[in-house]
Every structure is written in structure tokens, then in C-alpha cells.
Amino acid sequence: MKKVQFDKDLLNGIYGLSCIENYVLYILRREGFSYQYLYSQSGLSFGEILEEFVHRNARFSNFYRIKRLQNVAAENGLIQIMSDSRVDFPAMYKHDFVCIMVKPEYVKKKYHVDLWRDDHFILLSEMDESRFHYLNDTPRDAGVISSEELKRICSGGMVAIDIGRDVTEELKREFLYQMIQSIRIDDVTAEYDIGDFGIARDILGVCRILRKRLYEFCSQYLDSGFLLPYLNLLDKQYMSIEYMRLRKKTDRKKLNDIMLEVAMEDRKHMTNLLKMLCEI
């Protein structure tokens, strides 16, 4: 196991849809790998995202419409990954990094937050024979934990991650092709009637992460600054919906006006982006 002290600030600008995705991106970033290429399948249209939530009962915590980044990384040799339903403490030391599933009550007590899902992991590296460095992605936290405490808080799941290779030039070309193929352009309807503020928030939550991935990916090939006002709009409207939800100010007309505005902006920017990528 690597002896690494974690810097939680390296999580800035990382856009995973789960804690495992965040940890894989963190590890690759720390190793100096070109992790942004893993975002190559993030071009789902706003309409496709909405369809998953409204008609297929997706939730932010289980959005599987696109391949998980850890699987993309493993399939392309950037990492090797192994999952186990139990924690084999002696075997942990054979791997570069290990993610351990922790009990929900531990997270709630330590961080005073509600989890999106019950299978939450922390990332571990070795400190010495009886202690580990740990990293928690949400809320961001890094520190030291003893092996005895770790045994008390783990809930039985382990994901081991070993470093592979960086992205090759051949893979870069393949990832660009995948990005172009993943982008879909919506027909924008005259009205969106979501109704459920939690679902609407999660739709924008997924959309804003995927669009930030697009910005990071495409910035490697072209000037993507034209996307920044749209990214700011997504942040603003996500917070607006969450504010209405928490304050129970359920203005459905305002909600659906927001969704329509986002849909129109998404179509405009995705059309422009696809054109620019095809000209590379």
C-alpha cells in the first residue's frame, strides 16, 4: 500500500457521480495522469437525463445511464480495480489504495450530514503498521485513523485500486471519438412539467456535473470558455430549486420555467460544441 498523506484540496475540480468515481479521479490526478479523458462519455442531452429520472425512476445516487468512471479507467488500463463484499485487512497492504465502506451512522455522527446513499466509502493509504491516512469526499475531510477504529466503522465492503498507465496518444484519439459520439441534440419542448422538486434538483445535479466534465474534457482540445456562462446558470438554477424545495415554496410554474430555460441553453451550447469538436 502506498504511504501517502491525502490533500483534500485535490478534490477541487473533480466531477464524479459517486464517492468511488471521486477517489479514482483523485488518485489519477495525484499521480499526474490525464484523468479528464475519462469524461469522454458525458455528452448525454438534457432530455435524455430528464427521461431517466421521470420515466425510469433514476435518482442522483443511482444514475447508471453512463458507464462508471472507474470501469472506464480499468477497461483502458489506467487502473486495476478489485471489489470484495468483505474487508480483508491483511490483503489491503498488497494494493496501492483501498476504499472501505463505512457505516452510515458513523458518517452522520462525524459529519452531521445525511448520506445520498448507504454504501459510502472512504479512501485509505498506509501511514504505519497500525494507522492509515484517510480521505472523505463529501464533506471533504482528510486525517488519520487507527486500524482498530477502522474495524469498528467498516460495514463490510472493499474496493482496491492499483495504478496502471497514463492515457496514450491512441487512447486520446479514441476518447475524442467517444465524446463526439456521446453528444445528442434535443428537440426542446414548449413546456416541462416535472412537479417533483427533488427530482428536478437531481436532474440539474446530474446535468451540471456532466457539463462540467464536458468543459474539462473539451478544454484539452479547444477554447471552451463559451460554456462558462451556461455552467454558472446550472449552478444558479440548481440552488434556486433546492432553495424552493427546502423552504417548501413550491412554485411549479417557476420550476418548469427553469427547466425550459436550461433545456434551451443546453441545446444551444451542445450544438455549438459538437460542431467545434467535429472540426478538430
C-alpha positions in Angstrom: 0.0 0.0 0.0 1.3 3.5 -0.8 2.3 5.7 2.0 0.5 8.9 1.0 -0.8 11.8 3.0 -4.0 13.0 1.3 -4.6 16.6 0.3 -8.3 17.2 0.3 -7.9 20.3 -1.9 -7.0 18.0 -4.8 -10.7 17.1 -4.9 -11.4 20.6 -6.3 -12.5 20.5 -9.9 -13.2 16.7 -9.8 -16.6 15.7 -11.1 -17.7 12.2 -10.0 -21.2 11.0 -9.6 -20.2 8.8 -6.6 -17.5 8.6 -4.0 -15.7 5.8 -5.8 -15.6 7.9 -9.0 -14.2 10.9 -7.0 -11.5 8.7 -5.4 -10.4 7.2 -8.7 -10.2 10.7 -10.3 -8.3 11.9 -7.2 -5.7 9.1 -7.4 -5.2 9.7 -11.1 -4.8 13.4 -10.6 -2.4 12.9 -7.8 -0.3 10.5 -10.0 -0.2 13.2 -12.7 -2.4 11.2 -15.1 -4.7 12.8 -17.7 -7.8 11.9 -15.9 -10.0 14.3 -17.8 -10.1 11.9 -20.8 -12.3 9.6 -18.7 -15.1 12.2 -19.2 -15.5 11.1 -22.8 -18.9 9.6 -22.5 -20.5 12.5 -20.7 -22.5 14.1 -23.6 -26.0 12.9 -22.6 -28.5 15.5 -23.7 -30.7 17.3 -21.1 -33.7 15.4 -22.5 -32.0 12.0 -22.0 -31.1 12.9 -18.4 -34.7 14.0 -17.8 -36.1 10.9 -19.3 -34.1 8.7 -16.9 -35.4 10.5 -13.9 -39.1 11.0 -15.0 -39.7 7.7 -16.8 -37.1 5.3 -15.5 -37.1 6.2 -11.8 -33.4 7.2 -11.7 -32.0 9.1 -8.8 -28.8 11.0 -8.3 -27.4 8.3 -6.1 -28.0 5.5 -8.7 -27.6 7.2 -12.1 -26.2 4.5 -14.3 -27.1 5.9 -17.7 -23.4 6.4 -18.4 -20.6 4.0 -17.6 -18.9 4.5 -14.2 -15.6 6.2 -14.5 -13.8 3.5 -12.5 -14.8 1.0 -15.1 -13.7 3.3 -18.0 -10.3 3.7 -16.3 -10.0 -0.1 -15.7 -11.0 -1.1 -19.2 -8.4 1.3 -20.6 -5.5 0.2 -18.3 -5.3 3.4 -16.2 -6.0 1.3 -13.1 -6.7 -2.2 -11.9 -9.7 -2.4 -9.6 -11.0 -5.2 -7.4 -14.2 -5.3 -5.3 -15.0 -7.5 -2.4 -18.1 -7.8 -0.2 -15.8 -8.2 2.8 -12.8 -6.4 4.1 -9.6 -8.5 4.1 -7.3 -6.4 6.2 -4.0 -8.3 5.5 -4.7 -8.2 1.8 -5.2 -4.5 1.8 -1.5 -3.9 2.0 -1.0 -5.6 -1.3 -2.8 -2.8 -3.2 -1.8 0.8 -3.9 -5.0 2.3 -2.4 -8.2 0.8 -0.8 -11.7 2.2 -0.4 -13.6 0.9 2.7 -17.3 1.1 3.0 -18.2 2.7 6.3 -21.4 2.5 8.4 -23.9 5.3 7.7 -24.2 6.1 11.4 -20.5 6.8 11.6 -20.8 9.4 8.7 -23.9 11.0 10.2 -22.3 11.3 13.7 -18.9 12.5 12.4 -20.1 15.0 9.8 -23.7 15.7 10.8 -25.0 15.1 7.2 -27.4 12.8 5.6 -26.0 10.5 3.0 -27.2 10.3 -0.6 -26.8 6.5 -0.3 -25.9 4.0 2.3 -22.8 2.5 0.6 -20.4 5.3 1.3 -16.6 4.7 1.2 -13.5 6.4 2.5 -10.2 6.2 0.7 -7.2 4.8 2.6 -3.4 4.8 2.3 -0.8 3.4 4.7 0.7 5.6 7.5 2.3 2.9 9.6 1.6 -0.7 10.8 -1.4 0.4 12.9 -2.7 3.6 11.3 -4.0 4.8 7.9 -4.4 8.1 6.2 -8.0 8.6 5.1 -9.8 10.9 2.6 -13.6 11.6 2.6 -15.0 13.2 -0.4 -18.3 14.7 0.9 -17.9 16.6 3.1 -14.2 16.9 2.3 -12.0 15.7 5.1 -8.6 14.1 5.5 -6.9 12.7 8.5 -5.5 9.7 10.3 -7.5 6.7 11.6 -6.3 3.7 13.6 -6.7 0.2 12.3 -8.8 -0.6 15.4 -11.2 2.3 14.7 -11.4 1.3 11.1 -12.5 -2.2 12.0 -15.3 -0.7 14.2 -16.7 1.6 11.5 -16.4 -0.5 8.4 -19.5 -2.2 7.1 -18.1 -4.9 5.0 -17.2 -3.7 1.5 -13.8 -3.0 0.0 -12.6 -1.6 -3.4 -8.9 -2.0 -4.1 -7.3 0.3 -6.7 -3.8 -0.2 -8.3 -2.1 2.3 -10.6 -1.7 1.3 -14.2 -0.6 3.6 -17.1 -1.4 7.1 -18.2 -3.5 7.8 -21.3 -1.7 7.1 -24.5 -2.0 9.1 -27.7 -4.0 6.3 -29.3 -6.5 6.4 -26.4 -6.7 10.2 -26.6 -8.0 9.8 -30.2 -10.4 7.1 -29.1 -11.7 9.2 -26.3 -12.3 12.2 -28.6 -14.3 9.9 -30.9 -16.3 8.6 -27.9 -17.1 12.2 -26.9 -18.4 13.2 -30.3 -20.5 10.0 -30.5 -21.9 10.6 -27.0 -23.3 14.1 -27.7 -27.0 14.1 -28.6 -29.0 17.2 -29.5 -32.5 17.5 -28.1 -35.8 18.8 -29.5 -36.8 21.3 -26.9 -40.5 21.1 -25.9 -42.6 24.2 -25.2 -43.1 23.2 -21.6 -41.6 20.9 -19.0 -44.0 19.7 -16.2 -41.8 18.0 -13.6 -43.8 18.7 -10.4 -41.4 17.0 -8.0 -38.8 19.4 -6.8 -36.4 16.7 -5.6 -36.4 15.1 -9.0 -35.9 18.4 -10.7 -33.0 19.2 -8.4 -31.4 15.8 -9.2 -31.9 16.3 -13.0 -30.0 19.6 -12.8 -27.5 18.0 -10.4 -26.5 15.3 -12.9 -26.6 17.8 -15.8 -24.3 20.3 -14.1 -21.7 17.6 -13.3 -21.8 16.2 -16.9 -21.5 19.7 -18.4 -18.5 20.5 -16.1 -17.0 17.2 -17.3 -17.6 18.4 -20.9 -15.8 21.7 -20.2 -12.8 19.9 -18.6 -12.6 17.4 -21.5 -13.0 19.8 -24.3 -10.6 22.4 -22.9 -7.9 19.9 -23.8 -8.7 20.4 -27.5 -10.3 23.9 -27.9 -11.2 27.1 -26.1 -14.3 26.1 -24.1 -14.8 29.4 -22.3 -18.1 29.9 -24.1 -19.5 27.2 -21.8 -18.8 29.1 -18.6 -22.0 31.3 -18.5 -24.0 28.1 -19.0 -22.2 26.3 -16.2 -22.9 29.3 -14.0 -26.6 29.2 -14.9 -26.7 25.5 -14.0 -25.2 26.2 -10.6 -27.6 29.1 -10.0 -30.8 27.3 -11.0 -29.8 24.2 -9.1 -29.5 26.3 -6.0 -32.8 28.0 -6.8 -34.7 24.7 -7.0 -33.0 23.4 -3.8 -34.0 26.7 -2.0 -37.6 26.3 -3.1 -37.6 22.6 -2.1 -36.2 23.3 1.4 -38.4 26.3 2.0 -41.4 24.5 0.6 -42.0 27.4 -1.8 -43.5 25.1 -4.4 -43.9 27.4 -7.4 -44.4 24.9 -10.1 -44.6 27.5 -12.9 -41.2 28.9 -11.8 -39.8 25.4 -11.6 -40.9 24.5 -15.1 -39.7 27.8 -16.5 -36.3 27.0 -15.1 -36.3 23.6 -16.7 -37.3 25.0 -20.0 -34.6 27.7 -19.8 -32.0 25.1 -19.1 -33.2 22.8 -21.9 -32.9 25.7 -24.4 -29.5 26.7 -23.2 -28.3 23.1 -23.2 -29.4 22.6 -26.8 -27.7 25.8 -28.0 -24.4 25.0 -26.3 -24.3 21.3 -27.2 -25.0 22.1 -30.8 -22.1 24.6 -30.9 -19.8 22.3 -29.0 -20.5 19.3 -31.3 -19.7 21.5 -34.4 -16.4 22.6 -32.9 -15.4 19.1 -31.9 -16.1 17.8 -35.4 -13.8 20.4 -36.9 -10.8 19.3 -34.9 
